[in-house]
Structure formats: C-alpha cells, structure tokens
C-alpha cells in the first residue's frame, strides 16, 4: 500500500502535552491505520497554547509539502481560555479550514475537524466556573461544527469523551489539565472509521 501522508494541525491537544509522542492522538491514529494495512507518515504542526492566529503563524514558519492524503484540524481552546471573541474565532477558523482543504489537494472530504474538549472538568479548573467553561466550549464547538459541515469536511465530536474525565481520572495526564494517552486512544478510535472510509475512496 502507498504511504498515507497525514498533516495534523492544532495546539496542545495535537502535540500531546504531557504524554509521550507515541500516545498523541494523531500518532495513535497513524498506528491504528498501520494495523489496518495503511502505513502512515504524520507531520504535526502544533504547540501548546496556540490560538487560531498563532497556528497560522506556525504553519507559515514550517515547510510543508501538500497535497496530503489526510489533514486534521483541532483548534480553539486557547481562544476560549483567553476570552477571545467568538466571531473572530469563526473568521479565523474558516480561514484555517480552507487552508486545511487546500493542503488536502482541495478535497474537503480528506479533512477531519475535531471538536474542542472541555477542560472545565479537569483538576486544573478547580475553583473556576465549570458550567461557564462548558457553555463557552459548546458555543465554540457549535461554530466549528457549523463551518466544518458547510465546507463538506468531516466532524469528529470528542467533547463528550473529554467530559468523561469528570469521573475518570485515568483520562487526565499527570499535569491535571491535558488528556492522557488513554483518552487520546478514544479520540483516535472515534476518528478511525471515518478516516478509513476517506482513504478507501
């Protein structure tokens, strides 16, 4: 089988803050694809703390070689965390989504967008208004879902999985904020059937 070229764009959730490289969700997805006979090479452009505009700066600073067979985009938590305007987020998210489609050879079907997980359930959020955080995350996710569906790309809603961490500490990394490799495995498992379908076309 030809090598699948996969470009993963995002922030701490894509670079896998506080977990080993092989436990990042994008690397676990690549591992699952290999188990399904689809050898995959992952290129990650992501950094902890990045907002939508910082991701774009990061992309511009890197040499990339489209077209990719698969592009994933997961961005927005830091816009929400910093209290940035949701309409500005929409505008910048749409721009990044259009770029993602461009990097996938202009094929929106080869792009997957993951929803923003809810960090409000983590120990890090102790003492904060968890309900407010949840409402804001839901609002940002309503935006990225709407724009993803409008563009014809695939939407993977991992927010419900992230909220399971409220009752399962094994889903949280030792830093008390980011997902553990176990949670990332669940994200990768959710994305796998969608990605296998994309790659079979």
C-alpha positions as CSV (number, residue, x, y, z in Angstrom):
1,X,0.0,0.0,0.0
2,X,1.3,3.5,-0.7
3,X,2.3,5.6,2.3
4,X,-0.5,7.8,3.7
5,X,0.7,11.4,4.2
6,X,-1.1,12.9,7.2
7,X,-0.9,16.5,8.3
8,X,-2.1,17.2,11.9
9,X,-2.8,20.9,12.8
10,X,-3.6,22.2,16.3
11,X,-2.4,23.1,19.8
12,X,-1.6,21.2,22.9
13,X,-4.2,18.5,22.2
14,X,-2.5,17.6,18.9
15,X,1.1,17.9,20.1
16,X,0.1,15.8,23.1
17,X,1.3,17.9,26.0
18,X,2.3,15.8,29.0
19,X,2.2,12.4,27.1
20,X,4.9,10.5,25.2
21,X,5.0,11.1,21.4
22,X,3.5,7.7,20.7
23,X,0.5,8.5,22.8
24,X,-0.5,11.6,20.9
25,X,-3.9,11.1,19.4
26,X,-2.6,11.7,15.8
27,X,0.2,9.2,16.3
28,X,-2.2,6.7,17.8
29,X,-4.5,7.2,14.7
30,X,-1.5,6.6,12.5
31,X,-0.8,3.4,14.5
32,X,-4.4,2.2,14.0
33,X,-4.2,2.9,10.3
34,X,-1.0,0.8,10.1
35,X,-2.8,-2.0,11.8
36,X,-5.4,-1.7,9.0
37,X,-2.7,-2.0,6.3
38,X,-2.3,1.7,5.7
39,X,1.2,2.8,6.6
40,X,1.1,6.4,7.6
41,X,3.6,9.3,8.0
42,X,2.5,12.0,10.4
43,X,3.5,15.7,10.1
44,X,2.4,17.7,13.2
45,X,2.2,21.5,13.3
46,X,1.0,22.3,16.8
47,X,2.2,23.9,20.0
48,X,0.7,24.2,23.5
49,X,-1.1,27.5,24.0
50,X,-1.6,28.2,20.3
51,X,-4.7,30.2,19.3
52,X,-6.1,30.2,15.7
53,X,-3.9,33.1,14.6
54,X,-0.8,31.6,16.3
55,X,-1.4,28.3,14.5
56,X,-1.4,30.1,11.2
57,X,1.9,31.8,12.1
58,X,3.3,28.4,13.0
59,X,2.1,26.9,9.7
60,X,3.8,29.7,7.8
61,X,7.1,29.1,9.7
62,X,7.2,25.5,8.6
63,X,8.0,24.0,5.2
64,X,5.1,21.7,4.2
65,X,4.6,19.7,1.1
66,X,0.9,19.3,0.1
67,X,-1.1,17.6,-1.1
68,X,-1.7,15.4,1.9
69,X,-3.9,12.3,1.9
70,X,-5.4,13.4,5.3
71,X,-5.5,16.7,7.2
72,X,-6.8,17.1,10.8
73,X,-7.6,20.4,12.5
74,X,-8.3,20.9,16.2
75,X,-8.0,24.5,17.3
76,X,-9.9,27.0,19.5
77,X,-9.5,26.1,23.2
78,X,-6.9,28.8,23.8
79,X,-9.2,31.4,22.1
80,X,-11.9,30.4,24.6
81,X,-9.4,30.3,27.5
82,X,-8.2,33.8,26.8
83,X,-11.7,35.2,26.4
84,X,-11.3,36.0,22.7
85,X,-14.3,37.0,20.6
86,X,-16.2,34.0,19.2
87,X,-16.9,35.9,15.9
88,X,-13.2,36.4,15.4
89,X,-12.8,32.7,16.1
90,X,-15.3,31.9,13.4
91,X,-13.4,34.0,10.9
92,X,-10.0,32.6,11.7
93,X,-11.3,29.0,12.0
94,X,-12.9,29.3,8.5
95,X,-9.6,30.5,7.1
96,X,-7.7,27.6,8.7
97,X,-10.3,25.1,7.5
98,X,-9.9,26.5,3.9
99,X,-6.1,26.1,4.2
100,X,-6.6,22.6,5.5
101,X,-8.7,21.8,2.5
102,X,-6.1,23.4,0.2
103,X,-3.4,21.2,1.9
104,X,-5.6,18.1,1.2
105,X,-5.3,18.9,-2.5
106,X,-8.6,20.9,-2.5
107,X,-10.6,17.9,-1.3
108,X,-12.7,18.7,1.7
109,X,-13.5,15.0,2.1
110,X,-9.9,14.4,3.2
111,X,-10.2,16.9,6.1
112,X,-11.3,16.0,9.6
113,X,-12.1,18.5,12.3
114,X,-12.1,17.6,16.0
115,X,-14.3,19.5,18.4
116,X,-12.7,21.3,21.4
117,X,-12.5,19.1,24.5
118,X,-13.9,20.5,27.8
119,X,-11.0,21.3,30.1
120,X,-13.5,22.5,32.7
121,X,-13.9,19.0,34.0
122,X,-10.1,18.7,34.9
123,X,-8.4,19.3,38.3
124,X,-6.8,22.4,36.7
125,X,-10.2,24.0,36.5
126,X,-10.9,23.5,40.2
127,X,-12.3,26.7,41.7
128,X,-13.3,28.1,38.3
129,X,-16.9,28.3,36.9
130,X,-17.0,24.9,35.3
131,X,-20.5,25.5,33.9
132,X,-19.4,28.7,32.2
133,X,-16.5,27.0,30.7
134,X,-18.8,24.2,29.4
135,X,-21.2,26.7,27.9
136,X,-18.3,28.6,26.1
137,X,-16.8,25.4,24.8
138,X,-20.2,24.3,23.5
139,X,-20.6,27.7,21.8
140,X,-17.1,27.5,20.1
141,X,-17.9,23.9,19.0
142,X,-21.2,25.0,17.5
143,X,-19.2,27.4,15.4
144,X,-16.6,24.9,14.2
145,X,-19.2,22.2,13.6
146,X,-21.4,24.5,11.5
147,X,-18.4,25.7,9.4
148,X,-17.0,22.2,9.0
149,X,-20.3,20.8,7.7
150,X,-20.8,23.8,5.5
151,X,-17.4,23.2,3.9
152,X,-18.1,19.5,3.4
153,X,-15.3,18.2,5.7
154,X,-15.8,15.6,8.5
155,X,-16.6,16.5,12.1
156,X,-15.4,14.3,15.0
157,X,-17.1,15.3,18.2
158,X,-14.7,14.3,21.0
159,X,-16.2,16.7,23.6
160,X,-18.5,14.0,25.2
161,X,-15.4,11.8,25.7
162,X,-13.5,14.6,27.3
163,X,-16.3,15.1,29.8
164,X,-16.0,11.5,31.0
165,X,-12.8,12.7,32.7
166,X,-15.0,14.3,35.4
167,X,-15.5,10.8,36.8
168,X,-12.4,9.0,35.5
169,X,-9.0,10.5,36.4
170,X,-7.2,7.9,34.2
171,X,-8.3,10.1,31.3
172,X,-6.3,13.0,32.5
173,X,-2.5,13.4,32.1
174,X,-0.3,13.9,35.2
175,X,-0.4,17.7,34.7
176,X,-4.0,17.7,35.8
177,X,-5.1,19.5,32.6
178,X,-4.4,17.7,29.4
179,X,-5.7,14.3,28.2
180,X,-3.9,11.1,29.0
181,X,-2.8,8.6,26.3
182,X,-5.9,6.6,27.3
183,X,-8.2,9.5,26.3
184,X,-6.3,10.1,23.1
185,X,-6.8,6.5,22.2
186,X,-10.5,7.0,22.5
187,X,-10.3,10.0,20.1
188,X,-8.2,8.0,17.6
189,X,-10.7,5.2,17.8
190,X,-13.6,7.6,17.1
191,X,-11.8,9.0,14.1
192,X,-10.6,5.7,12.7
193,X,-13.7,4.5,10.8
194,X,-14.2,8.0,9.3
195,X,-10.6,8.1,8.1
196,X,-10.7,4.5,6.8
197,X,-13.7,5.5,4.7
198,X,-11.9,8.6,3.4
199,X,-8.9,6.6,2.4
200,X,-10.9,3.9,0.7
201,X,-12.3,6.4,-1.8
